[in-house]
Amino acid sequence: MIPMAAHLSKHHGLGNDFLVALVDHLPLDAGEKAIAWCDRRTGIGADGLIFGLPSQGDGIVMRLLNSDGSPAELSGNGLRCFAQAVAIQRGLPDLELDVSTPAGVRHCTVHASTDPTTVLATVDMGVVCPGPDPGVEDLMAAVGEAVVGVKRWETGDIGNPHVVCEVDDPEEIDLEVAGPAIERHFEEGINVHFVAVSGPNELTVRVWERGAGVTNACGTGATVSAQIFHRWGLIGPKAVVRMPGGDALVDLSGPVTLTGPATHVADLKIPDA
């Protein structure tokens, strides 16, 4: 393992970017580091900071903090980026890895691609369960004019909470207004997704993430959206989820998996404090 938070690697999964530090233990000021390093004006810039910690056997522990310093239970894009960072650190083009997260152990498979900076990774996403109650009888009535055009909505939890809203065109949604308007009705916060069927077994999704704001992609959100739209009978068990940062494949036919790229952007050294 590398010295405490002195070296970082930066990765992105469909434009959802993360800093990764493989360390011996979680620093006491992990939240402060996330806020400082993830800042896009005064820091390096990222949607989140991931720490990798030693575990028994060949596995590893992953702890993710959002750009505002708050902890996140799980991230599908973050898992892929994290697995790529571990593969690079171990000098392996392909890797099978069990990652311990606050949401449980998630299995990751990494395969090299023709681009030396990019891998294709598949991650086990676990089970989508019912999500939290917003605490109001009619959520859309409660948010009022801030959100229009939602045909129906449902919450889901895959280790972290999501609310999925079906709309005709996600591009028409003002995420900076609609995301916070919905999220504030959930006591612990929530990831908000505006979703439309855009083709056979294809969804288009735009994302407001708890603790990070508007992001280019959300792997857990893509998975929960596919599960809910499949249960509504609008798509089959395998779906391409199109997000501003690119496409991911969600497979619900067996253990729920998410497949997509992870790209190594840079290695960085942080000056000692």
C-alpha positions as CSV (number, residue, x, y, z in Angstrom):
1,M,0.0,0.0,0.0
2,I,1.1,3.6,-0.6
3,P,1.8,6.2,2.1
4,M,-1.3,7.8,3.6
5,A,-3.1,9.8,0.9
6,A,0.2,11.0,-0.6
7,H,-0.6,9.5,-4.0
8,L,-3.8,9.5,-5.9
9,S,-5.0,8.2,-9.2
10,K,-7.9,9.8,-11.1
11,H,-10.4,7.7,-13.1
12,H,-13.8,8.2,-14.6
13,G,-16.7,5.9,-15.5
14,L,-18.8,7.6,-18.2
15,G,-17.7,11.0,-17.0
16,N,-18.5,10.2,-13.4
17,D,-15.0,10.9,-12.0
18,F,-13.2,9.7,-8.8
19,L,-10.0,10.1,-7.0
20,V,-8.6,6.8,-5.6
21,A,-6.1,6.4,-2.8
22,L,-4.9,3.0,-1.8
23,V,-3.9,3.4,1.8
24,D,-3.2,1.4,5.0
25,H,-6.0,3.0,7.0
26,L,-8.7,5.6,6.6
27,P,-7.5,9.0,7.6
28,L,-9.4,10.8,10.4
29,D,-9.8,13.8,8.1
30,A,-11.2,11.8,5.2
31,G,-14.2,14.1,4.7
32,E,-12.0,17.2,4.7
33,K,-9.7,15.6,2.2
34,A,-12.7,14.8,-0.1
35,I,-14.0,18.4,0.1
36,A,-10.5,19.9,-0.6
37,W,-9.3,17.5,-3.3
38,C,-12.7,17.1,-5.2
39,D,-13.2,20.9,-5.5
40,R,-13.0,21.7,-9.2
41,R,-11.7,25.2,-8.7
42,T,-9.2,25.0,-5.8
43,G,-8.5,21.2,-5.8
44,I,-8.1,18.5,-8.3
45,G,-11.7,18.0,-9.2
46,A,-13.9,14.9,-8.9
47,D,-17.4,13.7,-8.0
48,G,-16.0,11.6,-5.1
49,L,-12.9,10.3,-3.3
50,I,-12.4,6.6,-2.8
51,F,-10.1,5.0,-0.2
52,G,-8.9,1.4,-0.7
53,L,-8.0,-0.4,2.5
54,P,-6.4,-3.8,3.2
55,S,-8.7,-6.8,3.7
56,Q,-8.2,-10.5,4.3
57,G,-7.2,-12.6,1.3
58,D,-7.3,-11.1,-2.2
59,G,-10.2,-8.8,-1.4
60,I,-10.1,-5.1,-0.5
61,V,-12.2,-2.6,1.4
62,M,-13.7,0.5,-0.4
63,R,-14.9,3.6,1.3
64,L,-16.4,6.4,-0.8
65,L,-16.9,10.0,0.1
66,N,-18.9,12.4,-2.0
67,S,-17.4,15.7,-3.1
68,D,-19.2,17.4,-0.2
69,G,-17.4,15.1,2.3
70,S,-20.4,13.0,3.1
71,P,-20.1,9.2,3.0
72,A,-21.7,7.1,0.2
73,E,-22.6,3.5,0.6
74,L,-22.1,2.4,-3.0
75,S,-21.3,3.6,-6.5
76,G,-21.4,1.5,-9.7
77,N,-19.1,3.8,-11.6
78,G,-17.0,4.2,-8.5
79,L,-16.6,0.4,-8.2
80,R,-15.4,0.1,-11.8
81,C,-12.9,3.0,-11.3
82,F,-11.7,1.5,-8.0
83,A,-11.3,-2.0,-9.6
84,Q,-9.2,-0.4,-12.4
85,A,-7.0,1.4,-9.8
86,V,-6.4,-1.9,-8.0
87,A,-5.6,-3.7,-11.3
88,I,-3.1,-1.0,-12.2
89,Q,-1.5,-1.1,-8.7
90,R,-1.2,-4.9,-9.0
91,G,0.1,-4.8,-12.5
92,L,-2.7,-6.9,-13.9
93,P,-4.5,-6.3,-17.2
94,D,-7.4,-8.4,-16.1
95,L,-8.7,-8.9,-12.5
96,E,-11.3,-10.6,-10.5
97,L,-11.9,-8.8,-7.2
98,D,-14.2,-8.9,-4.2
99,V,-14.7,-5.4,-2.8
100,S,-16.2,-4.9,0.7
101,T,-18.5,-1.8,0.8
102,P,-20.9,-0.5,3.4
103,A,-23.6,-2.0,1.2
104,G,-22.0,-5.5,1.3
105,V,-19.4,-7.4,-0.8
106,R,-19.5,-6.7,-4.5
107,H,-17.6,-8.8,-7.1
108,C,-15.8,-6.9,-9.9
109,T,-14.4,-8.2,-13.1
110,V,-11.9,-6.1,-15.1
111,H,-10.8,-6.8,-18.7
112,A,-8.3,-4.8,-20.7
113,S,-9.4,-3.1,-23.9
114,T,-7.6,-1.9,-27.0
115,D,-7.2,1.5,-25.3
116,P,-4.4,1.2,-22.6
117,T,-6.1,3.8,-20.4
118,T,-9.6,2.1,-20.5
119,V,-10.9,-1.2,-19.1
120,L,-14.3,-2.8,-19.4
121,A,-15.6,-3.7,-16.0
122,T,-18.6,-5.7,-14.8
123,V,-19.7,-5.3,-11.2
124,D,-22.2,-7.2,-9.1
125,M,-24.7,-4.6,-7.9
126,G,-26.7,-6.7,-5.4
127,V,-30.4,-6.6,-4.9
128,V,-32.7,-3.6,-5.6
129,C,-35.1,-3.2,-2.5
130,P,-37.9,-0.8,-1.9
131,G,-36.5,2.7,-1.1
132,P,-37.3,5.2,1.6
133,D,-40.7,7.0,2.0
134,P,-40.6,10.7,1.2
135,G,-42.8,11.5,4.2
136,V,-45.4,13.2,2.1
137,E,-48.6,11.7,0.7
138,D,-48.0,13.1,-2.8
139,L,-44.4,13.8,-3.6
140,M,-45.0,15.6,-6.9
141,A,-47.7,17.8,-5.4
142,A,-45.3,18.7,-2.6
143,V,-42.5,19.8,-5.0
144,G,-45.0,21.8,-7.0
145,E,-43.9,23.9,-10.0
146,A,-40.2,22.9,-9.4
147,V,-40.9,19.6,-11.1
148,V,-43.3,19.2,-14.0
149,G,-44.0,16.3,-16.4
150,V,-43.4,13.4,-14.1
151,K,-45.8,10.6,-15.1
152,R,-45.0,8.3,-12.2
153,W,-42.2,7.7,-9.7
154,E,-40.9,5.0,-7.3
155,T,-38.0,4.7,-4.9
156,G,-35.5,1.9,-4.7
157,D,-32.5,1.0,-2.6
158,I,-29.4,-0.9,-3.8
159,G,-27.3,0.0,-0.8
160,N,-27.9,3.7,-1.4
161,P,-31.3,5.3,-2.0
162,H,-32.8,6.5,-5.3
163,V,-36.0,7.9,-6.6
164,V,-36.8,7.1,-10.3
165,C,-39.1,9.5,-12.1
166,E,-40.6,8.6,-15.5
167,V,-40.8,11.6,-17.9
168,D,-41.3,12.0,-21.6
169,D,-37.9,13.8,-22.1
170,P,-35.2,14.0,-19.4
171,E,-33.5,16.8,-21.4
172,E,-36.5,19.1,-20.5
173,I,-35.8,18.8,-16.8
174,D,-33.9,21.5,-15.0
175,L,-31.8,19.3,-12.8
176,E,-30.4,22.1,-10.7
177,V,-34.0,22.9,-9.6
178,A,-35.8,19.6,-9.8
179,G,-33.1,17.5,-8.1
180,P,-32.9,19.5,-4.8
181,A,-36.7,20.0,-4.8
182,I,-37.3,16.3,-4.7
183,E,-34.3,15.4,-2.5
184,R,-35.2,17.7,0.3
185,H,-38.3,15.5,1.1
186,F,-36.1,12.6,2.1
187,E,-34.6,12.8,5.5
188,E,-31.3,11.1,4.6
189,G,-31.1,12.6,1.1
190,I,-31.6,10.6,-2.1
191,N,-30.3,10.3,-5.7
192,V,-32.8,11.6,-8.2
193,H,-33.2,10.2,-11.7
194,F,-35.4,11.4,-14.6
195,V,-35.9,8.5,-17.0
196,A,-37.5,7.8,-20.4
197,V,-37.7,4.8,-22.6
198,S,-35.8,5.8,-25.7
199,G,-35.7,2.6,-27.7
200,P,-36.3,-1.2,-27.4
201,N,-34.7,-2.2,-24.1
202,E,-33.1,1.2,-23.8
203,L,-33.4,4.0,-21.2
204,T,-32.2,7.6,-21.2
205,V,-31.4,8.9,-17.7
206,R,-30.3,12.2,-16.3
207,V,-28.9,12.3,-12.8
208,W,-29.0,14.4,-9.6
209,E,-26.7,12.7,-7.0
210,R,-26.9,13.1,-3.3
211,G,-23.7,14.8,-2.1
212,A,-22.5,15.6,-5.6
213,G,-25.2,17.4,-7.6
214,V,-25.6,17.0,-11.3
215,T,-23.3,14.2,-12.6
216,N,-22.7,12.7,-16.1
217,A,-23.6,9.2,-15.0
218,C,-24.7,7.1,-12.0
219,G,-24.2,3.4,-12.0
220,T,-26.4,2.5,-9.1
221,G,-29.1,4.9,-10.5
222,A,-28.9,3.2,-13.9
223,T,-29.4,-0.2,-12.2
224,V,-32.3,0.9,-10.0
225,S,-33.9,2.7,-13.0
226,A,-33.6,-0.5,-15.1
227,Q,-35.1,-2.6,-12.4
228,I,-38.1,-0.3,-11.8
229,F,-38.8,0.1,-15.5
230,H,-38.5,-3.6,-16.0
231,R,-41.0,-4.2,-13.2
232,W,-43.3,-1.7,-14.8
233,G,-43.2,-3.8,-18.0
234,L,-41.5,-1.1,-20.1
235,I,-38.2,-2.9,-20.8
236,G,-36.8,-6.4,-20.8
237,P,-34.3,-7.9,-18.3
238,K,-31.3,-6.5,-20.2
239,A,-31.1,-2.8,-21.0
240,V,-28.7,-0.2,-22.3
241,V,-28.9,2.9,-20.1
242,R,-27.8,6.0,-21.9
243,M,-26.6,8.9,-19.7
244,P,-24.8,12.2,-20.6
245,G,-21.4,10.6,-20.1
246,G,-22.1,7.4,-22.1
247,D,-23.8,4.1,-22.0
248,A,-23.9,1.2,-19.5
249,L,-25.5,-2.2,-19.7
250,V,-27.7,-3.5,-16.9
251,D,-28.4,-7.2,-16.8
252,L,-31.3,-8.2,-14.5
253,S,-31.6,-11.8,-15.8
254,G,-29.5,-13.3,-13.0
255,P,-27.4,-11.7,-10.3
256,V,-27.8,-8.0,-11.1
257,T,-24.8,-6.6,-13.0
258,L,-23.6,-3.4,-14.4
259,T,-21.1,-3.3,-17.3
260,G,-19.3,-0.3,-18.6
261,P,-15.9,1.4,-19.1
262,A,-13.5,2.8,-16.6
263,T,-10.7,5.2,-17.7
264,H,-7.5,6.0,-16.0
265,V,-7.0,9.8,-16.3
266,A,-3.8,10.5,-14.3
267,D,-1.6,9.7,-11.3
268,L,-1.0,12.5,-8.9
269,K,1.1,13.2,-5.8
270,I,-0.3,15.5,-3.1
271,P,2.2,17.6,-1.2
272,D,2.6,16.7,2.4
273,A,0.5,19.0,4.7
